[in-house]
């Protein structure tokens, strides 16, 4: 990839760039209305793409590995503290229903894309598993599937590049659809009507949502300390299952992949704690703020490998693969959503939660002013983290035999 201004081994400078740009993205999002509408997540991702494509920072570094290996796992529990499975069902029934429909659309899209491109990419079933997990859950599921299917590093990197470029473009599409007369004509849009009929339409809603709240040192200690303990316990438990469950047959291999996956165990453990110990985890001040900040660092990192020359030279078919999956998901949800009379906002937020996860879905709801959908967006996105691996692993195993 050639020489870059900042070397891959220049740890402190790279950390400063990642954390600094994540901080700037959040500041811009909450300071300016235009940035609030674009969302800080997209600003972070696009900024990292520009830095890497202009040879300021490298596309690979141990620092990025540390974000994937430590920052992301620590963020997950804090963002899942409110993942009470009974609450998700009670409070987000409609959005959860369209989200599950979207998950089916993603699975269909993965199979369609696989059949279209089969033979063009070696070990395409591994790409299918990674994208299936990612476009039902999120980047966490992508990582889990890359590890579960032992995908080669260069294939993972190329898929990340294609995934990031398609995902960033799709977010812009989702933000644009509500402004188009065609969709306003054929779909109900009560949330948009409510925003447009109210005063303060130009208010920075991201700043309002993340307004200051009382957080003590004890709150921070609980959020961070509990997250470390949950991650440590989950990693050890996954390692135990991975060594205790023998391999050798398709069934046992599947069981080993399921229970030996640290991300699967991590989400399950946190979900159980959030459901059965809601008194302690359901209202943990500071957890969502710290977890979201860590995820913004992750957004910056996933933008780094999005090298346009790499896409052109090495992975145009991967770009097509991701594009087909996203298009199938979107068309499937729009058609089924129209058939069952879902609101346009619900369809778009659910699709965003599928493709991008709870953070981007909530960011879109915040940016658009659909305040009643912010909580449900997070909940169904979190639900995607839970079911993503359970759907992606069987899909990957099935396609591996085709």
Residue pairs with C-beta under 8 A, 6 or more apart in sequence:
1 58
1 59
1 60
1 307
1 310
2 55
3 55
4 55
4 56
4 57
4 58
5 55
5 56
5 57
6 13
6 14
6 17
6 56
6 57
6 58
7 58
8 14
8 58
8 60
8 61
8 62
8 63
9 61
9 62
11 62
11 63
14 57
14 61
14 63
14 64
15 63
17 51
17 57
18 48
18 63
18 67
18 297
18 300
18 301
19 297
21 44
21 47
21 48
21 51
21 300
22 44
22 293
22 296
22 297
22 299
22 300
24 43
24 47
25 40
25 41
25 43
25 44
25 47
25 296
25 299
25 300
26 40
26 293
26 296
28 35
28 40
28 43
29 35
29 36
29 38
29 39
29 40
29 43
29 206
29 207
30 36
30 40
30 204
30 206
30 207
30 210
31 204
31 207
32 204
33 202
33 203
33 204
35 43
35 206
36 204
36 205
36 206
36 207
36 366
36 367
37 175
37 367
37 368
38 175
38 367
39 171
39 206
39 360
39 363
39 364
39 366
39 367
40 206
40 296
40 299
40 363
41 171
41 296
41 299
41 356
41 359
41 360
41 363
42 168
42 171
42 172
44 296
44 299
44 300
44 303
45 164
45 168
45 299
45 300
45 302
45 303
45 306
46 168
46 303
47 300
47 303
48 57
48 299
48 300
48 301
48 302
48 303
48 304
48 306
49 164
49 168
49 303
49 304
49 306
51 57
51 304
52 58
52 59
52 303
52 304
52 305
52 306
52 307
53 306
53 307
53 308
53 309
57 304
59 157
59 304
59 305
59 307
59 310
60 157
60 305
64 301
64 304
67 297
67 298
67 301
68 143
68 298
68 301
71 294
71 297
71 298
72 139
72 140
72 143
72 294
72 295
72 298
73 231
73 235
73 262
73 263
73 266
74 224
74 227
74 228
74 231
74 294
75 227
75 290
75 291
75 292
75 294
75 295
75 298
76 140
76 231
76 263
76 266
76 267
76 270
76 291
76 385
77 226
77 227
77 230
77 231
77 266
77 270
77 291
78 223
78 224
78 227
78 284
78 287
78 288
78 290
78 291
78 294
79 287
79 288
79 291
79 292
79 295
79 358
79 359
79 378
79 382
80 267
80 270
80 271
80 274
80 382
80 385
81 223
81 226
81 270
81 273
81 274
81 281
81 282
81 284
81 287
81 288
82 274
82 281
82 282
82 288
82 378
82 379
82 382
83 270
83 271
83 274
83 275
83 379
83 382
83 383
83 386
84 274
84 275
84 278
84 282
85 271
85 274
85 275
85 383
85 386
86 275
87 278
87 282
87 379
88 96
88 379
88 380
88 382
88 383
89 96
91 375
91 376
91 379
92 375
92 376
92 379
92 380
94 342
94 346
95 346
95 349
95 350
95 373
95 376
95 377
95 379
95 380
96 376
96 379
96 380
96 383
98 333
98 336
98 337
98 342
98 346
98 347
98 350
99 350
99 353
99 354
99 380
99 383
99 384
101 332
101 333
101 336
101 337
101 350
102 329
102 332
102 333
102 350
102 351
102 353
102 354
103 136
103 354
103 384
103 387
103 391
104 332
105 328
105 329
105 331
105 332
105 333
105 336
105 354
106 132
106 135
106 136
106 325
106 328
106 329
106 354
106 355
107 132
107 136
107 391
107 395
108 328
108 332
109 135
109 324
109 325
109 326
109 327
109 328
109 329
109 332
110 128
110 131
110 132
110 135
110 325
110 395
110 399
111 128
111 395
111 399
112 324
112 325
112 328
113 128
113 131
113 320
113 321
113 322
113 324
113 325
113 328
114 124
114 125
114 128
114 321
114 399
114 402
116 320
116 324
117 124
117 317
117 320
117 321
118 124
118 402
120 317
121 127
121 317
121 318
121 321
123 151
123 152
123 155
124 321
124 399
125 149
125 396
125 399
125 400
125 402
126 145
126 146
126 149
126 150
126 151
126 155
126 396
127 151
127 155
127 159
127 318
127 321
128 395
128 396
128 399
129 145
129 148
129 149
129 392
129 393
129 395
129 396
129 399
130 142
130 145
130 146
130 149
130 151
130 156
130 159
130 392
131 142
131 159
131 163
131 321
131 322
131 325
132 145
132 325
132 388
132 391
132 392
132 395
132 396
133 141
133 142
133 144
133 145
133 388
133 389
133 391
133 392
133 393
134 141
134 142
134 145
134 163
134 388
135 325
135 326
135 329
135 354
135 355
136 354
136 384
136 387
136 388
136 391
136 392
137 357
137 384
137 385
137 386
137 387
137 388
137 389
138 356
138 357
138 358
138 359
138 381
138 384
138 385
138 388
139 298
139 302
139 357
140 263
140 267
140 357
140 385
140 388
141 263
141 384
141 385
141 388
141 389
141 392
142 160
142 163
143 263
144 261
144 262
144 263
144 264
144 388
144 389
145 151
145 389
145 392
145 393
145 396
146 156
147 261
148 257
148 261
148 389
148 393
148 396
149 257
149 396
151 159
157 305
157 310
158 310
158 314
158 315
158 318
159 315
159 318
159 322
160 302
160 305
160 306
161 305
161 306
161 307
161 310
161 311
161 315
161 318
162 311
162 315
162 318
162 319
162 321
162 322
163 322
164 302
164 303
164 305
164 306
165 306
165 308
165 311
165 319
165 322
166 319
166 322
166 323
166 326
167 322
167 326
167 355
167 356
168 303
168 306
170 326
170 330
170 355
171 352
171 356
171 360
171 364
173 330
174 348
174 351
174 352
174 364
175 364
175 367
175 368
177 183
177 344
177 348
178 184
178 189
178 192
178 344
178 345
178 348
178 368
183 189
183 344
184 192
184 344
186 338
187 337
187 338
187 343
187 344
187 347
188 341
188 343
188 344
189 343
189 344
189 345
190 343
190 345
191 343
191 345
191 368
191 369
191 370
191 372
191 373
192 344
192 345
192 368
192 370
195 201
195 368
195 369
195 370
201 369
203 369
205 366
205 367
205 368
205 369
205 371
206 363
206 366
206 367
209 366
209 371
209 374
210 289
213 285
214 285
215 285
215 286
215 289
216 285
219 284
219 285
219 286
219 287
220 286
220 290
222 280
222 284
222 287
223 284
223 285
223 286
223 287
223 290
223 291
224 290
226 281
226 284
227 287
227 291
230 266
230 269
230 270
230 273
231 266
233 269
234 262
234 265
234 266
234 269
235 262
235 265
235 266
237 265
237 269
238 259
238 260
238 261
238 262
238 264
238 265
238 266
239 260
239 262
241 256
241 259
241 260
241 265
242 256
242 259
242 260
243 260
245 252
245 255
245 256
245 259
245 260
246 252
246 256
247 253
247 256
250 397
253 397
254 393
254 394
254 397
257 393
258 264
258 389
258 390
258 393
259 265
261 389
263 389
264 389
264 390
267 385
267 386
267 389
268 386
271 386
273 280
273 281
274 281
274 282
281 287
292 359
295 359
299 359
311 318
311 319
326 355
329 351
329 354
329 355
330 351
333 347
333 350
333 351
334 347
337 344
337 346
337 347
345 368
345 370
345 373
346 373
348 364
349 361
349 364
349 365
349 370
349 373
349 376
349 377
350 361
350 380
352 360
352 361
352 364
352 377
353 360
353 361
353 377
353 380
353 381
353 384
354 384
357 381
357 384
357 385
358 377
358 378
358 379
358 380
358 381
358 382
358 384
358 385
359 381
361 377
361 378
361 380
361 381
362 374
362 377
362 378
362 381
364 377
365 371
365 373
365 374
365 377
366 374
